Amino acid sequence: QVPLVESGGGSVQAGGSLKLSCAAPGYIFSICGMAWYRQAAGKARELVATIADDGTTTYADSVMGRFTISQISQHNAQRTLYLQLNSLKTEDTAVYYCAARMHAIHCTFNWDAMDFWGNGTLVNISS
């Protein structure tokens, strides 16, 4: 069972925009942070952006100024994570994954430290 569900991927031309969404059900509580990762074909997984429960965000240098991570919590405690992708480049082509980390003393975002993951959504950028 995959509790996180990504959507919003697709194919766009370079310079275009996409917005990815990640739905986390309400029974996943005490989240200290969520993150977006991506993995391009033949390359290592990359941490793209993170958002802590206090709203603090971080970005990979490769996407700084072009991508924006955000989240909203709904009345039923369901949380939705977003990633706005602007000024897309061909090198942004990858499968994008969201992940959530349960409460921890040190809320780190190493892939293996995350507690829930999605199946991924493909972003394909053409020149």
Accessible surface in RSA format (square Angstrom, percent):
REM  Atomic radii and reference values for relative SASA: ProtOr
REM  Chains: A
REM  Algorithm: Lee & Richards
REM  Probe-radius: 1.40
REM  Slices: 20
REM RES _ NUM      All-atoms   Total-Side   Main-Chain    Non-polar    All polar
REM                ABS   REL    ABS   REL    ABS   REL    ABS   REL    ABS   REL
RES GLN A   1   200.12 111.9 118.87  86.9  81.24 193.4  56.62 120.5 143.50 108.8
RES VAL A   2    61.61  40.5  44.24  40.0  17.37  41.9  44.92  39.0  16.69  45.3
RES PRO A   3    21.78  15.9  12.98  11.8   8.80  32.0  17.55  14.5   4.23  26.3
RES LEU A   4     0.93   0.5   0.00   0.0   0.93   2.3   0.00   0.0   0.93   2.5
RES VAL A   5    93.93  61.8  89.06  80.6   4.87  11.7  91.17  79.2   2.77   7.5
RES GLU A   6    18.91  10.9   2.04   1.5  16.87  40.2   0.00   0.0  18.91  15.4
RES SER A   7    60.19  50.9  55.80  74.5   4.39  10.1  41.16  87.7  19.03  26.7
RES GLY A   8    36.00  44.4   0.00   N/A  36.00  44.4  23.23  63.7  12.78  28.6
RES GLY A   9    29.19  36.0   0.00   N/A  29.19  36.0   2.68   7.3  26.51  59.4
RES GLY A  10    28.22  34.8   0.00   N/A  28.22  34.8  28.08  77.0   0.14   0.3
RES SER A  11    86.58  73.2  56.70  75.7  29.88  68.8  34.13  72.7  52.45  73.5
RES VAL A  12    36.71  24.2  26.59  24.1  10.12  24.4  36.18  31.4   0.53   1.4
RES GLN A  13   129.52  72.4 125.10  91.4   4.42  10.5  35.13  74.8  94.40  71.6
RES ALA A  14    51.31  47.2  29.11  44.9  22.19  50.5  29.45  41.5  21.86  57.9
RES GLY A  15    56.30  69.4   0.00   N/A  56.30  69.4  30.77  84.4  25.53  57.2
RES GLY A  16    25.48  31.4   0.00   N/A  25.48  31.4  24.32  66.7   1.16   2.6
RES SER A  17    59.29  50.1  40.12  53.5  19.17  44.2  23.28  49.6  36.01  50.4
RES LEU A  18    28.03  15.6  22.45  16.1   5.58  14.0  28.03  19.7   0.00   0.0
RES LYS A  19   106.94  52.2  92.21  56.6  14.73  35.1  42.21  38.0  64.73  68.9
RES LEU A  20     0.00   0.0   0.00   0.0   0.00   0.0   0.00   0.0   0.00   0.0
RES SER A  21    28.82  24.4  28.79  38.4   0.03   0.1  12.51  26.6  16.31  22.8
RES CYS A  22     0.03   0.0   0.00   0.0   0.03   0.1   0.03   0.1   0.00   0.0
RES ALA A  23    34.05  31.3  32.69  50.4   1.36   3.1  32.69  46.0   1.36   3.6
RES ALA A  24     0.65   0.6   0.57   0.9   0.08   0.2   0.57   0.8   0.08   0.2
RES PRO A  25    34.13  24.9  29.99  27.3   4.14  15.0  32.95  27.2   1.18   7.3
RES GLY A  26    24.52  30.2   0.00   N/A  24.52  30.2   9.06  24.9  15.46  34.6
RES TYR A  27   127.77  59.7 108.00  61.4  19.77  51.4 111.25  83.6  16.52  20.4
RES ILE A  28     7.82   4.5   0.14   0.1   7.68  18.5   1.57   1.1   6.25  17.0
RES PHE A  29   137.37  68.7 131.90  81.7   5.47  14.2 137.37  83.3   0.00   0.0
RES SER A  30    63.91  54.0  39.26  52.4  24.65  56.8  28.23  60.1  35.68  50.0
RES ILE A  31     6.24   3.6   0.77   0.6   5.46  13.2   0.77   0.6   5.46  14.8
RES CYS A  32    14.54  11.0   9.32  10.4   5.22  12.3  12.15  30.8   2.39   2.6
RES GLY A  33     0.73   0.9   0.00   N/A   0.73   0.9   0.73   2.0   0.00   0.0
RES MET A  34     0.00   0.0   0.00   0.0   0.00   0.0   0.00   0.0   0.00   0.0
RES ALA A  35     0.00   0.0   0.00   0.0   0.00   0.0   0.00   0.0   0.00   0.0
RES TRP A  36     0.00   0.0   0.00   0.0   0.00   0.0   0.00   0.0   0.00   0.0
RES TYR A  37     4.81   2.2   4.81   2.7   0.00   0.0   4.81   3.6   0.00   0.0
RES ARG A  38    16.46   6.9  16.10   8.2   0.36   0.8   3.30   4.5  13.16   8.0
RES GLN A  39    63.65  35.6  58.42  42.7   5.24  12.5  11.59  24.7  52.07  39.5
RES ALA A  40    24.18  22.2  20.15  31.1   4.03   9.2  21.00  29.6   3.18   8.4
RES ALA A  41   106.08  97.5  69.63 107.5  36.44  82.9  82.26 115.8  23.82  63.1
RES GLY A  42    91.21 112.5   0.00   N/A  91.21 112.5  45.04 123.6  46.17 103.4
RES LYS A  43   137.21  66.9 124.82  76.6  12.40  29.5  82.53  74.3  54.68  58.2
RES ALA A  44    86.98  80.0  62.59  96.6  24.39  55.5  70.65  99.5  16.32  43.2
RES ARG A  45    96.01  40.3  69.37  35.4  26.63  63.4   9.68  13.2  86.33  52.3
RES GLU A  46    59.16  34.0  54.78  41.4   4.39  10.4  32.11  62.1  27.05  22.1
RES LEU A  47    70.91  39.5  58.47  41.8  12.44  31.3  58.47  41.1  12.44  33.5
RES VAL A  48     0.42   0.3   0.04   0.0   0.38   0.9   0.37   0.3   0.06   0.2
RES ALA A  49     0.86   0.8   0.00   0.0   0.86   2.0   0.86   1.2   0.00   0.0
RES THR A  50     5.08   3.6   5.08   5.1   0.00   0.0   1.67   2.2   3.41   5.2
RES ILE A  51    10.34   5.9  10.18   7.6   0.16   0.4  10.18   7.3   0.16   0.4
RES ALA A  52    24.59  22.6  24.23  37.4   0.36   0.8  24.27  34.2   0.32   0.9
RES ASP A  53    83.72  58.6  60.94  60.7  22.77  53.9  15.64  36.8  68.07  67.9
RES ASP A  54   120.64  84.5  76.33  76.0  44.31 104.8  51.07 120.2  69.57  69.4
RES GLY A  55    40.49  49.9   0.00   N/A  40.49  49.9  24.23  66.5  16.26  36.4
RES THR A  56    79.72  56.7  69.33  70.3  10.39  24.8  58.68  78.8  21.04  31.8
RES THR A  57    53.14  37.8  33.10  33.6  20.04  47.8  10.61  14.2  42.54  64.3
RES THR A  58    73.11  52.0  68.03  69.0   5.08  12.1  64.82  87.1   8.29  12.5
RES TYR A  59    48.20  22.5  28.62  16.3  19.58  51.0  25.47  19.1  22.74  28.0
RES ALA A  60    22.15  20.4   9.48  14.6  12.67  28.8  20.60  29.0   1.54   4.1
RES ASP A  61   136.17  95.4 112.06 111.5  24.11  57.0  39.23  92.3  96.94  96.7
RES SER A  62    56.62  47.8  34.70  46.3  21.92  50.5  47.55 101.3   9.07  12.7
RES VAL A  63     0.08   0.0   0.05   0.0   0.02   0.1   0.08   0.1   0.00   0.0
RES MET A  64   112.11  58.1  93.80  62.1  18.31  43.6  71.77  61.0  40.34  53.4
RES GLY A  65    79.93  98.6   0.00   N/A  79.93  98.6  42.19 115.8  37.74  84.5
RES ARG A  66    29.93  12.6  25.87  13.2   4.06   9.7  24.94  34.1   4.98   3.0
RES PHE A  67     5.24   2.6   0.00   0.0   5.24  13.6   0.00   0.0   5.24  15.0
RES THR A  68    72.62  51.6  71.78  72.8   0.84   2.0  45.14  60.6  27.48  41.5
RES ILE A  69     5.70   3.2   0.00   0.0   5.70  13.7   0.00   0.0   5.70  15.5
RES SER A  70    45.60  38.5  44.48  59.4   1.12   2.6  32.86  70.0  12.74  17.9
RES GLN A  71    41.06  23.0  21.33  15.6  19.73  47.0   9.36  19.9  31.70  24.0
RES ILE A  72    85.68  48.8  80.02  59.6   5.67  13.7  85.68  61.7   0.00   0.0
RES SER A  73    81.04  68.5  47.67  63.6  33.37  76.9  32.67  69.6  48.36  67.8
RES GLN A  74    80.44  45.0  67.12  49.1  13.32  31.7  21.97  46.8  58.46  44.3
RES HIS A  75   188.08 102.8 139.63  97.1  48.45 123.9 110.52 113.9  77.56  90.3
RES ASN A  76    86.83  59.9  64.05  61.9  22.78  54.9  33.77  81.3  53.06  51.3
RES ALA A  77    61.64  56.7  44.46  68.6  17.18  39.1  52.74  74.3   8.90  23.6
RES GLN A  78    52.79  29.5  52.79  38.6   0.00   0.0   1.48   3.2  51.30  38.9
RES ARG A  79    34.87  14.6  34.76  17.7   0.11   0.3   2.40   3.3  32.47  19.7
RES THR A  80    14.12  10.0  14.12  14.3   0.00   0.0   8.72  11.7   5.40   8.2
RES LEU A  81     0.00   0.0   0.00   0.0   0.00   0.0   0.00   0.0   0.00   0.0
RES TYR A  82    44.56  20.8  44.56  25.4   0.00   0.0  20.86  15.7  23.70  29.2
RES LEU A  83     0.00   0.0   0.00   0.0   0.00   0.0   0.00   0.0   0.00   0.0
RES GLN A  84    51.86  29.0  51.72  37.8   0.14   0.3  23.89  50.8  27.97  21.2
RES LEU A  85     0.00   0.0   0.00   0.0   0.00   0.0   0.00   0.0   0.00   0.0
RES ASN A  86    57.08  39.4  57.08  55.2   0.00   0.0  15.11  36.4  41.97  40.6
RES SER A  87    61.92  52.3  55.50  74.1   6.42  14.8  21.19  45.1  40.73  57.1
RES LEU A  88     2.87   1.6   0.00   0.0   2.87   7.2   0.00   0.0   2.87   7.7
RES LYS A  89    91.30  44.5  89.31  54.8   1.99   4.7  44.73  40.3  46.58  49.6
RES THR A  90    60.96  43.4  52.63  53.4   8.32  19.8  30.09  40.4  30.87  46.7
RES GLU A  91   112.59  64.6  88.45  66.9  24.14  57.5  55.40 107.2  57.19  46.7
RES ASP A  92     0.31   0.2   0.31   0.3   0.00   0.0   0.00   0.0   0.31   0.3
RES THR A  93    42.22  30.0  39.06  39.6   3.16   7.5  37.80  50.8   4.42   6.7
RES ALA A  94     4.44   4.1   0.92   1.4   3.52   8.0   4.44   6.2   0.00   0.0
RES VAL A  95    44.25  29.1  44.14  40.0   0.12   0.3  44.14  38.3   0.12   0.3
RES TYR A  96     0.00   0.0   0.00   0.0   0.00   0.0   0.00   0.0   0.00   0.0
RES TYR A  97    47.01  21.9  47.01  26.7   0.00   0.0  15.98  12.0  31.03  38.2
RES CYS A  98     0.00   0.0   0.00   0.0   0.00   0.0   0.00   0.0   0.00   0.0
RES ALA A  99     0.00   0.0   0.00   0.0   0.00   0.0   0.00   0.0   0.00   0.0
RES ALA A 100     0.00   0.0   0.00   0.0   0.00   0.0   0.00   0.0   0.00   0.0
RES ARG A 101    36.70  15.4  36.70  18.7   0.00   0.0   0.00   0.0  36.70  22.2
RES MET A 102    49.41  25.6  48.91  32.4   0.49   1.2  48.91  41.6   0.49   0.7
RES HIS A 103   138.06  75.5 115.61  80.4  22.45  57.4  78.00  80.4  60.06  69.9
RES ALA A 104    23.70  21.8  11.11  17.2  12.58  28.6  17.95  25.3   5.75  15.2
RES ILE A 105   162.92  92.7 130.51  97.2  32.41  78.1 136.02  97.9  26.90  73.0
RES HIS A 106   136.72  74.7 127.79  88.8   8.93  22.8  88.80  91.5  47.92  55.8
RES CYS A 107    38.75  29.3  18.46  20.6  20.29  47.7  18.68  47.3  20.07  21.6
RES THR A 108    62.13  44.2  58.21  59.0   3.92   9.4  53.54  71.9   8.59  13.0
RES PHE A 109    32.71  16.4  26.09  16.2   6.61  17.2  27.00  16.4   5.71  16.3
RES ASN A 110    99.40  68.5  88.79  85.8  10.61  25.5  25.81  62.1  73.60  71.1
RES TRP A 111    56.09  22.5  50.27  24.3   5.82  13.7  33.58  17.9  22.51  36.5
RES ASP A 112   132.71  93.0 104.48 104.0  28.22  66.7  37.26  87.7  95.45  95.2
RES ALA A 113    34.37  31.6  17.58  27.1  16.78  38.2  28.06  39.5   6.31  16.7
RES MET A 114     4.82   2.5   0.00   0.0   4.82  11.5   0.00   0.0   4.82   6.4
RES ASP A 115    60.93  42.7  43.77  43.6  17.16  40.6   7.92  18.6  53.01  52.9
RES PHE A 116    53.12  26.6  51.97  32.2   1.14   3.0  53.12  32.2   0.00   0.0
RES TRP A 117    86.12  34.6  82.36  39.9   3.76   8.8  82.36  43.9   3.76   6.1
RES GLY A 118     7.83   9.7   0.00   N/A   7.83   9.7   0.00   0.0   7.83  17.5
RES ASN A 119   114.24  78.8  93.77  90.6  20.47  49.3  28.97  69.7  85.27  82.4
RES GLY A 120    23.02  28.4   0.00   N/A  23.02  28.4   0.51   1.4  22.51  50.4
RES THR A 121    18.98  13.5  13.34  13.5   5.64  13.4   8.04  10.8  10.94  16.5
RES LEU A 122   105.14  58.6  95.56  68.4   9.58  24.1  95.56  67.1   9.58  25.8
RES VAL A 123     0.00   0.0   0.00   0.0   0.00   0.0   0.00   0.0   0.00   0.0
RES ASN A 124    57.33  39.5  57.33  55.4   0.00   0.0   5.80  14.0  51.54  49.8
RES ILE A 125     8.52   4.8   0.00   0.0   8.52  20.5   0.00   0.0   8.52  23.1
RES SER A 126    51.34  43.4  45.69  61.0   5.65  13.0  39.89  85.0  11.45  16.0
RES SER A 127   122.85 103.8  72.29  96.5  50.55 116.5  59.19 126.0  63.66  89.2
END  Absolute sums over single chains surface
CHAIN  1 A     6540.5       4931.2       1609.3       3650.3       2890.2
END  Absolute sums over all chains
TOTAL          6540.5       4931.2       1609.3       3650.3       2890.2
